[in-house]
Amino acid sequence: MARPAALLATAAAATTLAAGLVLAPPAQASYCGITWGSTAKSAAATSSPTLVGVRSGQQACYDRVVLDLGAGRVSGYSVRYVPAITQDGSGHVVPTRGGAALEIAVQAPAYDDAGHATYSPANPAELAPVAGYRTLRQVVWAGSFEGQSTVGVGVRARLPFRVFALAGPGTGSRLVVDVAHLW
């Protein structure tokens, strides 16, 4: 036998639905607990290490791009979605695959004080292999100009991302950008 309170709740729900009102579904947890958002993220410059490498990786809930920096801590950076990736200095558009373009600009030149390259990609159109990734479609080189290096990331769609710095290995550091698979 149903309890009176349960009958009242059922009757109230039936009346609400009959009146054309829709009850809101219960709030859903975010994908993998991700709460990052897709707005620009940045930090002020504090030092000037050099860019020495770019790589990528896959995780259960996101794809990752890592910029490896030489001696020193990660300096200033700006990571944001843009209409198109453009080359540092010239402004020429760098084509990227995917539905969205994520620009990673770090205050770290790809050359040392003597002007020698510290990072010179073999294929500027494919800095890191991302075939088979759920979110990343391409990682491209946009250049290094006036102490700033820019990497473009072709993303499946405009998805949440986070940015953080890690110390090491050795005296170097890393700028890490994770892009979620879903919202």
C-alpha positions as CSV (number, residue, x, y, z in Angstrom):
1,M,0.0,0.0,0.0
2,A,1.4,3.4,-1.0
3,R,2.0,6.0,1.7
4,P,-0.1,9.2,1.5
5,A,3.1,11.4,1.0
6,A,4.2,9.3,-1.9
7,L,0.7,9.5,-3.5
8,L,0.7,13.3,-3.0
9,A,4.1,13.6,-4.7
10,T,3.0,11.5,-7.6
11,A,-0.3,13.4,-8.0
12,A,1.6,16.7,-7.9
13,A,4.0,15.5,-10.6
14,A,1.1,14.3,-12.8
15,T,-0.6,17.7,-12.3
16,T,2.5,19.6,-13.2
17,L,3.1,17.5,-16.4
18,A,-0.6,17.8,-17.3
19,A,-0.4,21.6,-17.0
20,G,2.3,21.6,-19.6
21,L,5.2,22.3,-17.3
22,V,8.4,20.4,-17.6
23,L,10.3,19.3,-14.6
24,A,14.0,20.0,-14.8
25,P,16.1,16.8,-14.8
26,P,18.5,16.3,-12.0
27,A,21.9,18.1,-12.4
28,Q,24.4,15.9,-14.2
29,A,28.0,15.7,-13.1
30,S,30.5,17.2,-15.5
31,Y,32.4,14.9,-17.9
32,C,35.2,13.2,-15.8
33,G,34.8,16.0,-13.2
34,I,36.2,18.6,-15.6
35,T,35.2,22.1,-14.8
36,W,37.9,24.0,-16.8
37,G,35.9,26.0,-19.4
38,S,37.0,27.3,-22.7
39,T,38.0,30.9,-22.0
40,A,41.5,32.3,-22.4
41,K,44.1,31.5,-19.7
42,S,47.3,33.4,-19.2
43,A,50.2,34.2,-16.8
44,A,52.6,37.1,-16.7
45,A,56.2,36.7,-17.8
46,T,58.7,36.2,-15.0
47,S,61.7,34.7,-16.8
48,S,62.9,33.8,-20.2
49,P,63.7,30.1,-20.8
50,T,64.0,28.7,-24.3
51,L,61.6,26.3,-26.1
52,V,63.3,23.0,-26.7
53,G,60.5,20.6,-27.6
54,V,56.8,20.0,-28.3
55,R,55.0,16.6,-27.6
56,S,51.6,15.2,-27.1
57,G,49.8,12.5,-25.2
58,Q,46.4,10.9,-24.5
59,Q,44.6,10.5,-21.2
60,A,41.3,8.9,-20.4
61,C,39.4,12.2,-20.3
62,Y,41.6,14.6,-22.3
63,D,44.4,15.0,-24.9
64,R,47.6,16.8,-23.9
65,V,50.1,19.1,-25.5
66,V,53.4,19.7,-23.7
67,L,55.9,22.5,-24.4
68,D,59.3,21.6,-23.0
69,L,61.4,24.6,-21.9
70,G,65.2,24.7,-21.2
71,A,66.8,26.0,-18.1
72,G,64.4,28.2,-16.1
73,R,60.8,28.2,-15.0
74,V,57.9,28.6,-17.4
75,S,57.6,32.2,-18.2
76,G,54.5,34.1,-19.3
77,Y,51.9,32.4,-21.6
78,S,48.6,32.9,-23.2
79,V,46.4,30.0,-24.4
80,R,43.1,30.8,-26.2
81,Y,40.8,29.8,-29.0
82,V,41.3,32.0,-32.0
83,P,39.6,32.2,-35.4
84,A,42.8,31.1,-37.1
85,I,46.4,30.3,-36.1
86,T,48.8,33.0,-37.5
87,Q,52.6,33.0,-37.9
88,D,54.6,35.1,-35.4
89,G,55.9,38.2,-37.1
90,S,54.2,37.8,-40.5
91,G,50.6,37.2,-39.5
92,H,50.2,34.6,-42.3
93,V,47.5,32.0,-41.5
94,V,48.8,28.6,-40.6
95,P,46.2,26.0,-41.7
96,T,45.0,23.6,-39.0
97,R,42.7,20.6,-39.1
98,G,39.7,20.5,-36.8
99,G,36.7,22.6,-36.0
100,A,38.5,25.0,-33.6
101,A,42.0,26.5,-33.3
102,L,43.8,26.8,-30.0
103,E,46.7,29.1,-29.8
104,I,49.5,28.5,-27.3
105,A,51.9,31.4,-27.0
106,V,54.7,31.2,-24.5
107,Q,57.3,33.8,-23.6
108,A,60.2,31.5,-24.5
109,P,62.1,32.0,-27.8
110,A,63.1,28.9,-29.9
111,Y,66.6,30.3,-30.0
112,D,69.4,31.1,-27.6
113,D,71.1,34.4,-26.9
114,A,73.5,33.8,-29.8
115,G,70.6,33.3,-32.2
116,H,71.1,29.5,-32.5
117,A,67.9,27.5,-32.7
118,T,66.9,25.6,-29.5
119,Y,63.9,24.1,-31.3
120,S,63.6,23.6,-35.0
121,P,60.8,21.2,-35.9
122,A,61.5,18.7,-38.7
123,N,57.9,19.2,-40.0
124,P,56.2,22.5,-38.9
125,A,52.8,21.1,-39.9
126,E,53.0,18.1,-37.7
127,L,54.9,18.9,-34.4
128,A,53.5,15.9,-32.5
129,P,51.7,12.8,-33.7
130,V,48.0,13.0,-32.9
131,A,46.5,10.5,-35.3
132,G,43.8,8.6,-33.4
133,Y,43.4,11.1,-30.6
134,R,39.8,11.9,-29.6
135,T,40.2,15.7,-29.4
136,L,43.4,16.9,-31.0
137,R,43.6,17.0,-34.8
138,Q,46.9,18.7,-35.5
139,V,49.8,20.5,-33.7
140,V,51.5,23.1,-35.9
141,W,54.4,25.5,-35.6
142,A,53.5,29.2,-35.9
143,G,57.1,30.5,-35.2
144,S,59.2,32.3,-32.7
145,F,59.6,36.1,-32.9
146,E,60.7,38.7,-30.4
147,G,61.1,36.2,-27.5
148,Q,57.7,34.5,-28.0
149,S,57.0,31.1,-29.5
150,T,53.6,30.1,-30.8
151,V,52.2,26.6,-31.3
152,G,48.8,26.0,-32.9
153,V,46.5,23.1,-32.0
154,G,43.7,22.0,-34.3
155,V,40.9,20.7,-32.0
156,R,37.8,18.7,-33.0
157,A,35.6,21.4,-31.5
158,R,35.8,24.3,-29.0
159,L,36.2,22.2,-25.8
160,P,37.2,22.9,-22.2
161,F,41.0,23.2,-21.6
162,R,43.3,23.8,-18.7
163,V,46.9,25.1,-18.6
164,F,49.6,24.5,-15.9
165,A,53.3,24.5,-15.5
166,L,55.5,21.8,-14.1
167,A,59.1,21.9,-12.9
168,G,61.7,19.6,-14.5
169,P,63.2,17.6,-15.8
170,G,66.4,18.9,-14.4
171,T,66.6,22.7,-14.5
172,G,63.9,22.9,-17.2
173,S,60.2,23.2,-17.0
174,R,57.0,22.3,-19.0
175,L,53.9,24.1,-20.0
176,V,51.0,21.6,-20.2
177,V,47.7,22.1,-22.0
178,D,45.0,19.6,-21.6
179,V,41.9,19.6,-23.9
180,A,38.9,17.7,-22.7
181,H,37.3,15.0,-24.9
182,L,33.8,16.3,-24.1
183,W,32.0,19.1,-22.3
